[in-house]
Amino acid sequence: MRLIFVGGAIAYRALFNWTTPSMFIGTLLVGPVFQLLFFAYLGRQLGVANDGFYIVGNAVLAASALCLFGGTMAVSNERRYSTLSNVLLSPRSRTLIFLGRALPYAGNGLLVATFTLVVGKFLLNMSVPGTAWFGLILTLAAASLSAAFFGLVLGSIGLRFRDVWLISNSMVAVMILLSGTTVPRENLPAALRAIGDFLPLTHAAAAARELAGGETLANVLPGLGLEVAIGAGYAIIAAVLLKIFEYESRRTASLDTL
Amino acid sequence: MRVLRLIGIGTLMHFKTMSRGLFEIATGLIVPIIQATMAVYLLRAGDEPQNMVKAAVGAGLMGIWSSVIFGSGGAIQRQRWQGTLEMMVIAPRPLALSVLPVTIATGLQGLYTMAATLGWGWLLFGIVPDFSHPLLFLVAVPACVIGLGMFGLLLASTFVLMRNANAVCNTLEYPIWLLSGMLVPLTVLPDWTNPFAAILPTTWGARAVHEAASGGAVWPSVAACLAISAACFAAGALMMSYVERRARASATLALS
C-alpha cells in the first residue's frame, strides 16, 4: 500500500514538477470550462441536446485529457528524464509501482471534473438534485480512474514507440467522439458505438446523466460497475504491456533510447 | 519588394522545416479529421443535416487556429532551443520581420488540416465541397492564414514575456473557436461577447471562409480580417522590439 500511494505521490511531484499554479489553473480548470461552453452552445445551435447533456458530459470529459496525458506521462517521462532504468532496477514490483502512478492523476481528474460540473451548473443554470451529488462524485471518480489506467496503457506503448503523444492526442479526440460525452451515442453508427463501449468514460457519462436526471445510485450501479470493470481491464492490460515492453527493452538494450 | 521576398522565402523555409515533423503533421491531420467526424454526426443529429460543408470547413478552420496558437506560442522558445534565435536577432532586419514568416508558416501548416477535413468529408460522408464562391474560397483561405499569422506574431511577442505560455495556449484554443464562429455561429452567443468577437481577426477570417463556402459577401470580411491583422502586426512588432531591447540589455536572449 505504501509503495502504491506514497510512491505514486512522490513520483507525481517529481514528474509533474514543471507545472505552476497559473499553468494548472489555465490548462486544467479554465480550459475544460471553455470546452464545456463550446459544446453547450454548439448543441444549442444544432438542437442536438439540452445544456444538461453537455454540462454532465463535459464534466466527465474534463477528467479524460488530464488522466490520459497524466497516465502517459507517468511512464514516458521517466524515460525522458532518464530515470526509467532506476525504476526498473528497483527490487519491488514494477506493476504496483506503475499502477500507483496513475492514482494521483485520477485524483486530479476528479477535482477538475467536479470543478467543471459545478461551474457549468452555475453558468448555464442547470438543476442537479441534492441527493445526486454523492453518486456523481463516485461516478466521476470511476471515470477518472479508468481514464488514468487507459493513459497508463498508452504510456506503456511509449516504451516501445517514440511518438506516444501522437497516440494520446488522437485518443483524446476519439474519446470526445465516441464516449457519448458530446455526440449522443444513438446518432453514431453501430460499429463506432461498439468501440465506444470499451472506452473509458462511456458508461460513466451515461450513469452521470441518469443521476443528474434524478435516478438513484442503486439504479445506475450496473453502468458504474461497467466503468470500473473497464478501468480494471485497462489496468491489467497496462501491467501486461509494461512487463512485455520492459523485457523487450532489456533484451534489445533500448531502455533509454529516445 | 525585399521585405516581401524576406517574408516569402522565410515562410517557405519554416513551412518546409515544420513539415518534416511527423508529430505535427500527424496531429494536424488525425485530430481535425476526428473533429470533422464529430461535427458531421452532430449536424446529422440536429436540425441542420443539410449543412455538411459547414462542418468540414469549420473543423478545418479550428485546425488552422490550433496550429497557429501552438506554433506561435512556442515560436521564440523553439528558436531558442534550436540555437537560431541569436541569428534572427542580429539579422539586419527588424526582428518582427524575421519572426513573421514563422507564424505565417504555422498558419500554412494548418492548411493540411483544411485539406484533410474536406477530403475526409468527401471520401467518407460524400460531402462534395460544392462552394458558393470557389474562386473566392481560394482567396479567403490564404487571407485567413496570413491574418492568423500576423495575429500569431502578436501572440508570439506577448508569450515571450510569459514563462507559462503553454498554459495560455491551452486555454485560448476553445475560446477562440467559440468567439470566432468557426463552428458555432456567433448568433447563439450572449450579446456581450459581440465586441470581443468583432476585434478578433479570427472572427473575420473564419467568416470570409464560411461566406466563400456557403454564400455571402466575402470581400468585406477579407478586408476586415487583413486590417485587424495589420494592426496586430504593428502591435506585435512594437512589442517584439521592446522585448529584444530588454533581452539584449539584460543578456537573457538565449536563456529559456
Chai-1 contact restraints between the chains, C-beta under 6 A:
chainA,res_idxA,chainB,res_idxB,connection_type,confidence,min_distance_angstrom,max_distance_angstrom,comment,restraint_id
A,T20,B,N164,contact,1.0,0.0,6.0,A-B,restraint_1
A,S22,B,N164,contact,1.0,0.0,6.0,A-B,restraint_2
A,S22,B,A167,contact,1.0,0.0,6.0,A-B,restraint_3
A,M23,B,N164,contact,1.0,0.0,6.0,A-B,restraint_4
A,M23,B,A167,contact,1.0,0.0,6.0,A-B,restraint_5
A,G26,B,A167,contact,1.0,0.0,6.0,A-B,restraint_6
A,G26,B,T171,contact,1.0,0.0,6.0,A-B,restraint_7
A,T27,B,A167,contact,1.0,0.0,6.0,A-B,restraint_8
A,T27,B,N170,contact,1.0,0.0,6.0,A-B,restraint_9
A,V30,B,T171,contact,1.0,0.0,6.0,A-B,restraint_10
A,G31,B,N170,contact,1.0,0.0,6.0,A-B,restraint_11
A,G31,B,T171,contact,1.0,0.0,6.0,A-B,restraint_12
A,F34,B,Y174,contact,1.0,0.0,6.0,A-B,restraint_13
A,F34,B,P175,contact,1.0,0.0,6.0,A-B,restraint_14
A,Q35,B,Y174,contact,1.0,0.0,6.0,A-B,restraint_15
A,F38,B,Y174,contact,1.0,0.0,6.0,A-B,restraint_16
A,F38,B,W177,contact,1.0,0.0,6.0,A-B,restraint_17
A,F38,B,L178,contact,1.0,0.0,6.0,A-B,restraint_18
A,Y41,B,V184,contact,1.0,0.0,6.0,A-B,restraint_19
A,Y41,B,V188,contact,1.0,0.0,6.0,A-B,restraint_20
A,L42,B,V184,contact,1.0,0.0,6.0,A-B,restraint_21
A,R44,B,V188,contact,1.0,0.0,6.0,A-B,restraint_22
A,Q45,B,V184,contact,1.0,0.0,6.0,A-B,restraint_23
A,Q45,B,P185,contact,1.0,0.0,6.0,A-B,restraint_24
A,Q45,B,V188,contact,1.0,0.0,6.0,A-B,restraint_25
A,L46,B,L42,contact,1.0,0.0,6.0,A-B,restraint_26
A,L46,B,G46,contact,1.0,0.0,6.0,A-B,restraint_27
A,G47,B,G46,contact,1.0,0.0,6.0,A-B,restraint_28
A,G47,B,D47,contact,1.0,0.0,6.0,A-B,restraint_29
A,V48,B,L42,contact,1.0,0.0,6.0,A-B,restraint_30
A,V48,B,A45,contact,1.0,0.0,6.0,A-B,restraint_31
A,V48,B,G46,contact,1.0,0.0,6.0,A-B,restraint_32
A,D163,B,F23,contact,1.0,0.0,6.0,A-B,restraint_33
A,L166,B,F23,contact,1.0,0.0,6.0,A-B,restraint_34
A,L166,B,A26,contact,1.0,0.0,6.0,A-B,restraint_35
A,N169,B,T27,contact,1.0,0.0,6.0,A-B,restraint_36
A,N169,B,V31,contact,1.0,0.0,6.0,A-B,restraint_37
A,S170,B,I30,contact,1.0,0.0,6.0,A-B,restraint_38
A,A173,B,V31,contact,1.0,0.0,6.0,A-B,restraint_39
A,A173,B,I34,contact,1.0,0.0,6.0,A-B,restraint_40
A,L177,B,I34,contact,1.0,0.0,6.0,A-B,restraint_41
A,L177,B,M38,contact,1.0,0.0,6.0,A-B,restraint_42
A,V183,B,M38,contact,1.0,0.0,6.0,A-B,restraint_43
A,V183,B,Y41,contact,1.0,0.0,6.0,A-B,restraint_44
A,V183,B,L42,contact,1.0,0.0,6.0,A-B,restraint_45
A,P184,B,A45,contact,1.0,0.0,6.0,A-B,restraint_46
A,N187,B,Y41,contact,1.0,0.0,6.0,A-B,restraint_47
A,N187,B,A45,contact,1.0,0.0,6.0,A-B,restraint_48
